Amino acid sequence: NAGVTQTPKFRVLKTGQSMTLLCAQDMNHEYMYWYRQDPGMGLRLIHYSVGEGTTAKGEVPDGYNVSRLKKQNFLLGLESAAPSQTSVYFCASSRPGLSFEQFFGPGTRLTVL
Amino acid sequence: GEDVEQSLFLSVREGDSSVINCTYTDSSSTYLYWYKQEPGAGLQLLTYIFSNMDMKQDQRLTVLLNKKDKHLSLRIADTQTGDSAIYFCAEIMNNNAGNMLTFGGGTRLMVKP
């Protein structure tokens, strides 16, 4: 099992450009999440999904959109990138049940110039 | 919203014990977690504790939970250089359908040989 994978690993964008980050999981998890990590601020939830075809806003959703067309994939889109979106983005997945553990991908480092 | 707070930095010598502290605000959290992040990687679950427990021990790791003070700690015995990482505490948000977590800002543990 690959667990949670993210593509790309690194990306540099210019202000105003758009891009999509892809997250895939092979654990048949119902729940998926997108976080951003900024120094000293821990992880902040951008959007999440509790099942195929459903998404919801997290703590910091502005400037991002998501889609969950297939259970195993969760896409994060930036329509018009801004320097404030320079961050490391992590995807995670989990399933209902004991301990509610979230499994994390390796991260995508995004720089917006 | 809920806040989870941690000190930013801890430095110990190899072989000493490390104690990482965390305070949280949601007294109804059912689970509290410790995640470890090594450089350039995603987060991995180290251990968790259910809210009806005061202590949990797992090999070199001891988790203490003081519900009255909303204080969580992680003790690492015989700390090794491989324990150098960022440690995040997290609480599960109450009454949420998606296992959402609130993370602290992370404590960077540096282990000196």
HADDOCK unambig.tbl for C-alpha pairs under 7 A between the chains (distance, minus, plus):
assign (segid A and resid 31 and name CA) (segid B and resid 98 and name CA) 6.30 0.50 0.50
assign (segid A and resid 40 and name CA) (segid B and resid 105 and name CA) 5.11 0.50 0.50
assign (segid A and resid 40 and name CA) (segid B and resid 106 and name CA) 6.73 0.50 0.50
assign (segid A and resid 41 and name CA) (segid B and resid 105 and name CA) 4.46 0.50 0.50
assign (segid A and resid 42 and name CA) (segid B and resid 103 and name CA) 5.90 0.50 0.50
assign (segid A and resid 42 and name CA) (segid B and resid 104 and name CA) 5.47 0.50 0.50
assign (segid A and resid 42 and name CA) (segid B and resid 105 and name CA) 3.70 0.50 0.50
assign (segid A and resid 42 and name CA) (segid B and resid 106 and name CA) 5.69 0.50 0.50
assign (segid A and resid 43 and name CA) (segid B and resid 103 and name CA) 5.94 0.50 0.50
assign (segid A and resid 50 and name CA) (segid B and resid 98 and name CA) 5.59 0.50 0.50
assign (segid A and resid 99 and name CA) (segid B and resid 31 and name CA) 6.98 0.50 0.50
assign (segid A and resid 100 and name CA) (segid B and resid 99 and name CA) 6.15 0.50 0.50
assign (segid A and resid 104 and name CA) (segid B and resid 42 and name CA) 5.66 0.50 0.50
assign (segid A and resid 104 and name CA) (segid B and resid 43 and name CA) 5.77 0.50 0.50
assign (segid A and resid 104 and name CA) (segid B and resid 44 and name CA) 6.89 0.50 0.50
assign (segid A and resid 105 and name CA) (segid B and resid 42 and name CA) 5.62 0.50 0.50
assign (segid A and resid 106 and name CA) (segid B and resid 41 and name CA) 5.00 0.50 0.50
assign (segid A and resid 106 and name CA) (segid B and resid 42 and name CA) 4.36 0.50 0.50
assign (segid A and resid 107 and name CA) (segid B and resid 41 and name CA) 6.79 0.50 0.50
assign (segid A and resid 107 and name CA) (segid B and resid 42 and name CA) 5.95 0.50 0.50
